[in-house]
Amino acid sequence: MRNRFDRQLDKLKESLIEMGNLCEEAIFCASNALISANTDLAEKAIKVDEEIDHMEREIEEHCMKMLLHQQPVASDLRTISSALKMISDMERIGDQASDIAEISKFIGDSDTRSKVHIKDMATATIKMVTDAVESFVNKDLELARKVMRYDDVVDESFEKIKTELIALIREDSSLGEYYLDLLMIAKYLERIGDHAENIAEWVEYSITGKIKE
């Protein structure tokens, strides 16, 4: 019975890795759609978000079956409950990547894209998502805590971009709507970082049994 449950746990971890990879792909496609004004990449990000939604339902069903058909011990119960919380955050990450992609499809073409650090911020959020999922799979508490601390880097990137855009608006207010779109995209990236931090906090809970206040 335990061997079967362990196999189901392994399947859960594999599914979370796959869902995490999809989140990374969605952020990558959405941010690069913006930088390169590539509508095909934007559409791909939106389709990947649909895959993420589908995976959330699959993993949720798998977790519920494990809870109903098995008798998990306390540590296993924490793992499953944490996974359920994590997929909710990953689903939101997919939604926000899709929102970025939608904006990038209609945003005007401008060399301002290269003047603000959107790409750097996107790279930082992808790192957070990757490391958060890896910390769960490997039960790596230190890596999870590094993800939590790294959220400060993403927050600093947002403040930097906001400052850059305010300066650009002062230089040329005729592009104000375009700059506000870029600010909204940066805000979505900041929220993705927050969701990655949430995932890391649930990893900490799954390992220690303590929820961060």
C-alpha positions as CSV (number, residue, x, y, z in Angstrom):
1,M,0.0,0.0,0.0
2,R,2.8,2.4,1.0
3,N,4.7,1.6,-2.3
4,R,1.6,2.6,-4.3
5,F,1.3,5.8,-2.3
6,D,4.9,6.7,-2.9
7,R,4.4,6.2,-6.6
8,Q,1.5,8.5,-6.5
9,L,3.6,11.1,-4.7
10,D,6.3,10.8,-7.4
11,K,3.6,11.3,-10.0
12,L,2.4,14.4,-8.1
13,K,6.0,15.8,-8.1
14,E,6.4,15.1,-11.8
15,S,3.2,16.9,-12.5
16,L,4.2,19.9,-10.5
17,I,7.5,20.1,-12.4
18,E,5.6,20.0,-15.7
19,M,3.2,22.7,-14.5
20,G,6.2,24.8,-13.3
21,N,7.8,24.4,-16.7
22,L,4.7,25.6,-18.3
23,C,4.6,28.7,-16.1
24,E,8.2,29.5,-17.0
25,E,7.3,29.1,-20.7
26,A,4.3,31.3,-20.4
27,I,6.3,34.1,-18.7
28,F,9.2,33.7,-21.3
29,C,6.8,33.9,-24.3
30,A,4.8,36.8,-22.9
31,S,7.8,38.9,-22.0
32,N,9.6,38.2,-25.3
33,A,6.3,38.9,-27.2
34,L,6.5,42.4,-25.6
35,I,10.2,42.9,-26.3
36,S,10.1,41.7,-29.9
37,A,6.6,42.8,-30.8
38,N,5.9,39.2,-31.8
39,T,2.2,38.4,-31.8
40,D,2.9,34.7,-32.4
41,L,4.7,34.5,-29.1
42,A,1.8,36.3,-27.4
43,E,-0.6,33.8,-28.7
44,K,1.6,31.0,-27.6
45,A,1.7,32.4,-24.0
46,I,-2.1,32.5,-24.0
47,K,-2.3,28.9,-25.2
48,V,0.2,27.8,-22.5
49,D,-2.0,29.4,-19.9
50,E,-4.8,27.2,-21.1
51,E,-2.5,24.1,-20.6
52,I,-1.7,25.4,-17.1
53,D,-5.5,25.6,-16.3
54,H,-5.9,22.1,-17.5
55,M,-3.0,20.8,-15.4
56,E,-4.4,22.5,-12.3
57,R,-7.6,20.5,-12.6
58,E,-5.7,17.3,-13.2
59,I,-3.4,17.7,-10.2
60,E,-6.3,18.8,-8.0
61,E,-8.1,15.6,-8.9
62,H,-5.0,13.5,-8.3
63,C,-4.5,15.0,-4.9
64,M,-8.1,14.5,-3.9
65,K,-7.9,10.8,-4.9
66,M,-4.8,10.4,-2.8
67,L,-6.6,11.9,0.2
68,L,-9.7,9.8,-0.3
69,H,-8.1,6.4,-1.1
70,Q,-5.0,6.5,1.1
71,Q,-4.3,7.2,4.7
72,P,-1.4,9.7,4.5
73,V,0.7,10.4,7.6
74,A,1.1,14.0,8.8
75,S,4.1,14.7,6.6
76,D,2.4,13.3,3.5
77,L,-0.7,15.3,4.3
78,R,1.3,18.5,4.4
79,T,2.9,17.6,1.1
80,I,-0.5,17.1,-0.6
81,S,-2.1,20.2,1.0
82,S,0.9,22.3,0.0
83,A,0.7,21.0,-3.6
84,L,-3.0,22.1,-3.7
85,K,-2.0,25.6,-2.6
86,M,0.9,25.7,-5.0
87,I,-1.1,24.9,-8.1
88,S,-3.5,27.7,-7.2
89,D,-0.6,30.1,-7.3
90,M,0.8,28.6,-10.5
91,E,-2.6,29.0,-12.1
92,R,-2.5,32.7,-11.2
93,I,1.0,32.9,-12.7
94,G,-0.3,31.6,-15.9
95,D,-3.2,34.1,-15.9
96,Q,-0.8,37.0,-15.3
97,A,1.5,35.8,-18.1
98,S,-1.5,35.7,-20.4
99,D,-2.5,39.2,-19.3
100,I,1.0,40.4,-20.3
101,A,0.6,38.6,-23.6
102,E,-2.7,40.2,-24.3
103,I,-1.3,43.7,-23.7
104,S,1.7,43.0,-25.8
105,K,-0.5,42.2,-28.8
106,F,-2.0,45.6,-28.9
107,I,0.7,47.8,-27.4
108,G,2.3,50.3,-29.8
109,D,5.7,49.6,-31.2
110,S,8.4,51.8,-29.7
111,D,12.1,51.7,-28.8
112,T,11.1,52.4,-25.2
113,R,10.9,48.6,-24.7
114,S,14.7,48.6,-24.7
115,K,15.0,51.6,-22.3
116,V,13.2,50.0,-19.4
117,H,14.3,46.8,-17.6
118,I,11.2,44.6,-18.3
119,K,13.3,41.7,-19.7
120,D,15.5,41.7,-16.6
121,M,12.5,41.6,-14.3
122,A,10.9,38.8,-16.4
123,T,14.2,36.8,-16.0
124,A,14.1,37.3,-12.3
125,T,10.5,36.1,-11.9
126,I,11.2,33.0,-14.0
127,K,14.1,32.2,-11.7
128,M,11.8,32.5,-8.7
129,V,9.2,30.2,-10.2
130,T,11.9,27.6,-11.2
131,D,13.6,27.6,-7.8
132,A,10.3,27.5,-5.9
133,V,9.2,24.3,-7.7
134,E,12.6,22.8,-7.5
135,S,12.7,23.4,-3.7
136,F,9.4,21.5,-3.4
137,V,10.6,18.5,-5.5
138,N,13.9,18.3,-3.6
139,K,12.5,19.3,-0.2
140,D,15.2,22.0,-0.2
141,L,14.3,24.3,2.7
142,E,17.2,26.7,2.1
143,L,16.3,27.1,-1.6
144,A,12.7,27.9,-0.6
145,R,13.9,30.6,1.8
146,K,16.2,32.0,-0.9
147,V,13.2,32.4,-3.2
148,M,11.4,34.3,-0.4
149,R,14.3,36.6,-0.1
150,Y,14.7,37.0,-3.8
151,D,11.2,38.5,-4.0
152,D,13.0,41.7,-2.8
153,V,15.0,41.7,-6.1
154,V,11.8,41.6,-8.1
155,D,10.2,44.3,-6.0
156,E,13.3,46.5,-6.5
157,S,13.1,45.9,-10.3
158,F,9.5,47.1,-10.3
159,E,10.4,50.3,-8.4
160,K,13.3,50.8,-10.9
161,I,11.0,50.4,-13.9
162,K,8.4,52.7,-12.3
163,T,11.0,55.4,-11.9
164,E,12.2,55.0,-15.5
165,L,8.7,55.3,-16.8
166,I,7.9,58.4,-14.8
167,A,11.0,60.0,-16.2
168,L,9.9,59.1,-19.7
169,I,6.4,60.5,-19.2
170,R,8.0,63.8,-18.2
171,E,10.1,63.8,-21.3
172,D,7.2,63.0,-23.7
173,S,3.6,62.8,-22.2
174,S,2.2,62.0,-25.7
175,L,3.2,58.4,-25.1
176,G,1.6,58.3,-21.7
177,E,-0.8,55.5,-22.5
178,Y,2.0,53.3,-23.8
179,Y,4.1,53.9,-20.7
180,L,1.1,53.0,-18.5
181,D,0.8,49.7,-20.4
182,L,4.4,49.0,-19.6
183,L,3.8,49.8,-16.0
184,M,0.9,47.4,-15.9
185,I,3.1,44.7,-17.3
186,A,5.7,45.3,-14.7
187,K,3.0,45.1,-12.0
188,Y,1.9,41.7,-13.4
189,L,5.5,40.5,-13.2
190,E,5.7,41.8,-9.6
191,R,2.6,39.7,-8.8
192,I,4.1,36.7,-10.4
193,G,7.0,37.1,-8.0
194,D,4.6,37.3,-5.1
195,H,3.0,34.0,-6.2
196,A,6.4,32.4,-6.5
197,E,7.1,33.5,-2.9
198,N,3.8,32.0,-1.8
199,I,4.9,28.7,-3.4
200,A,8.1,28.8,-1.5
201,E,6.3,29.5,1.8
202,W,4.1,26.4,1.2
203,V,7.3,24.4,0.6
204,E,8.6,25.6,3.9
205,Y,5.3,24.5,5.5
206,S,5.4,21.1,3.8
207,I,8.9,20.5,5.3
208,T,8.6,22.1,8.8
209,G,4.9,22.1,9.5
210,K,5.0,25.9,10.2
211,I,3.1,28.5,8.3
212,K,4.9,31.8,7.8
213,E,3.1,34.7,9.5
